[in-house]
Amino acid sequence: MTKSEKVTFAINTLGELYPEIPVPLEHKDPYTLLIAVLLSAQSTDVRVNQITPLLFSRADNPYDMVKLSVEEIREVIKPVGLSPMKSKGIHGLSQILVDQYGGTVPQEIELLEELPGVGHKTASVVVSQAFGIPAFPVDTHIHRLMYRWGFSSGKNVVQTEKDAKRLFPKELWNDLHLQIIWYGREYSPARGWDLEKDVITRTIGRRSVINEYLKKKKAR
């Protein structure tokens, strides 16, 4: 198979598996999505979805959030981890949204990246999921699968994002990044990986990755 045929196979398979794409983090608007994505760093979506209703029952907009102290925010979000840094980020970015943006979340990645606690991946998720602007946020699942499928060198997430944007049609980016995340979780995880269930890697995967898998399986 040529590279473009492999890309087409991956796109078509993901489309068949995930015709309706669930959004991992529960939210109701750009602000609540921004906070949920910030909280998800080094945590699970399940944990974040348990905590955000508690936080948003107290403050679901920047005006109410700045009325809470950093300590009060921290107490609520403790279970998601990194709470000292995240609570400062949430309070700080909410203050900036109130002071500079009239309480609304900007739609430009560059402006989002200037907010406390907001990195490139968080900004990319917000513009793609809240505003429908094409972006390709790369998380650990996408980074792993782009390497397994031979679509990227796996050196770093910056390179993986460039490769994904180069290979996949722009109009599919927002759907594909979510489809690949779900596929990675369900069929191609980092641990407990079963190649038999992973039809995409089994069909188009990097030969060295498949050989390594088979070697480890044989050794068990």
C-alpha positions in Angstrom: 0.0 0.0 0.0 1.2 3.5 -0.8 1.3 6.2 2.0 -1.8 7.8 0.6 -3.7 4.5 0.4 -2.7 3.9 4.0 -4.0 7.3 5.0 -7.3 6.6 3.2 -7.7 3.2 4.8 -7.2 4.8 8.3 -9.7 7.6 7.6 -12.3 5.2 6.2 -11.9 2.7 9.1 -12.2 5.5 11.7 -15.3 6.8 9.9 -16.9 3.4 10.0 -16.1 2.8 13.7 -17.1 6.3 14.8 -19.8 7.8 12.6 -21.0 9.7 15.6 -18.1 11.1 17.6 -18.6 11.6 21.3 -16.8 14.6 22.8 -14.7 13.3 25.8 -15.0 16.2 28.1 -18.5 17.4 29.2 -19.1 21.1 28.7 -21.8 23.5 27.7 -19.9 26.4 26.1 -16.3 27.6 25.2 -15.5 28.7 28.8 -16.5 25.4 30.5 -14.7 23.5 27.7 -11.5 25.6 28.3 -11.6 24.9 32.0 -12.3 21.1 31.5 -9.4 20.8 29.0 -7.0 22.7 31.4 -8.1 20.3 34.2 -7.5 17.2 32.0 -3.7 17.6 31.8 -2.1 14.5 33.4 -5.6 13.3 34.5 -8.3 11.2 33.0 -11.4 12.5 31.2 -13.5 10.4 33.6 -12.0 12.1 36.6 -12.4 15.5 35.1 -16.1 14.8 34.2 -16.7 13.9 37.9 -15.2 17.2 39.1 -16.4 19.8 36.6 -20.1 19.6 37.7 -19.0 20.4 41.3 -16.9 23.3 40.1 -19.4 24.6 37.6 -22.2 24.5 40.2 -20.3 27.2 42.0 -18.9 29.1 38.9 -19.6 28.3 35.3 -18.4 31.6 33.9 -15.4 33.8 34.4 -17.3 36.5 36.4 -18.3 34.0 39.0 -15.0 32.2 39.0 -13.0 35.3 39.9 -15.2 35.7 43.0 -13.8 32.4 44.3 -10.3 32.4 45.8 -7.5 30.3 44.3 -7.7 28.2 47.5 -11.5 27.6 47.0 -11.0 26.5 43.4 -8.1 24.2 44.5 -10.2 22.5 47.2 -12.8 21.5 44.5 -10.4 20.3 41.8 -7.9 18.5 44.1 -8.9 15.0 42.9 -7.7 15.7 39.3 -4.1 16.4 40.4 -1.7 19.3 39.9 -4.3 21.4 41.7 -2.0 24.2 42.9 -1.0 25.1 39.4 -4.4 24.4 37.8 -6.3 26.5 40.4 -4.0 29.5 39.7 -4.4 29.0 36.0 -8.2 28.9 36.2 -8.4 32.0 38.4 -5.8 33.9 36.4 -7.3 33.2 33.0 -10.8 34.0 34.2 -9.6 37.4 35.4 -8.0 38.1 32.0 -11.2 37.1 30.2 -13.2 39.5 32.4 -10.6 42.3 32.1 -9.7 42.0 28.4 -12.4 40.0 26.6 -15.7 41.0 28.2 -16.0 37.5 29.7 -15.9 35.7 26.3 -13.2 33.1 25.2 -11.2 34.3 22.2 -11.3 32.1 19.1 -7.6 32.6 18.1 -5.1 29.9 19.2 -2.4 32.6 19.7 -4.6 34.6 22.1 -5.6 31.4 24.0 -2.0 30.4 24.4 -1.3 33.7 26.2 -3.8 32.8 29.0 -2.3 31.3 32.2 -2.2 27.5 32.2 -3.2 27.2 28.5 -0.7 25.5 26.2 -0.9 24.8 22.5 -2.8 21.5 22.9 -5.4 23.1 25.2 -5.8 26.0 22.8 -6.1 23.6 19.8 -8.8 21.6 21.5 -10.9 24.7 22.4 -10.8 26.2 18.9 -11.7 22.9 17.2 -14.4 21.7 19.6 -15.9 25.0 20.7 -15.6 27.0 17.5 -15.3 24.4 14.7 -12.0 25.9 13.6 -9.7 23.3 12.0 -6.9 22.2 14.4 -5.2 19.0 15.2 -4.5 18.7 19.0 -2.0 15.8 19.6 -2.4 13.9 22.8 -0.5 10.7 23.9 -3.0 8.4 22.0 -2.5 10.3 18.7 1.2 10.6 19.2 1.4 6.8 19.7 -0.8 5.8 16.8 0.8 8.2 14.3 4.0 6.4 15.1 2.5 2.9 15.0 0.9 3.6 11.7 4.1 4.9 10.2 2.6 8.4 9.7 5.1 10.2 11.9 8.6 9.7 13.3 7.4 9.8 16.9 10.2 12.2 17.9 7.9 14.8 19.6 4.2 16.0 19.6 5.2 19.1 17.6 6.4 16.9 14.7 3.5 14.6 15.0 1.1 17.6 14.7 2.9 18.8 11.6 2.8 15.3 10.0 -0.9 14.9 10.8 -1.8 18.3 9.3 0.3 17.4 6.2 -1.3 14.0 5.7 -4.9 14.5 6.5 -7.4 16.8 4.7 -8.0 20.0 6.7 -11.8 19.6 6.7 -11.4 16.3 8.5 -9.0 17.4 11.3 -11.5 18.1 13.9 -13.3 14.8 13.5 -10.1 12.8 13.0 -8.3 13.9 16.1 -11.3 12.7 18.2 -11.7 9.5 16.3 -8.0 8.6 16.7 -8.2 9.3 20.5 -11.2 6.9 20.8 -9.6 4.3 18.6 -6.4 4.5 20.7 -8.3 4.0 23.9 -10.4 1.1 22.6 -8.2 -0.8 20.1 -4.6 0.4 20.3 -3.7 1.3 23.9 -0.2 1.7 25.3 -0.7 -1.2 27.7 -2.6 -4.5 27.2 -2.4 -3.9 23.4 -3.9 -6.8 21.3 -2.9 -6.5 17.7 -5.6 -8.9 16.7 -8.2 -6.3 17.7 -6.3 -3.4 16.2 -7.3 -3.6 12.5 -5.6 -0.4 11.4 -2.2 -1.1 12.9 -2.5 -4.8 11.7 -3.2 -3.7 8.2 -1.0 -0.6 7.6 1.2 -0.5 10.7 5.0 0.2 10.8 6.7 -3.1 10.2 9.2 -2.6 13.0 6.3 -2.0 15.5 4.5 -5.2 14.4 7.7 -7.2 14.5 8.4 -6.0 18.0 4.9 -6.8 19.1 5.2 -10.4 17.7 8.6 -10.9 19.3 7.3 -9.9 22.8 4.2 -12.1 22.3 6.4 -15.1 21.4 8.6 -14.5 24.4 5.7 -14.6 26.9 
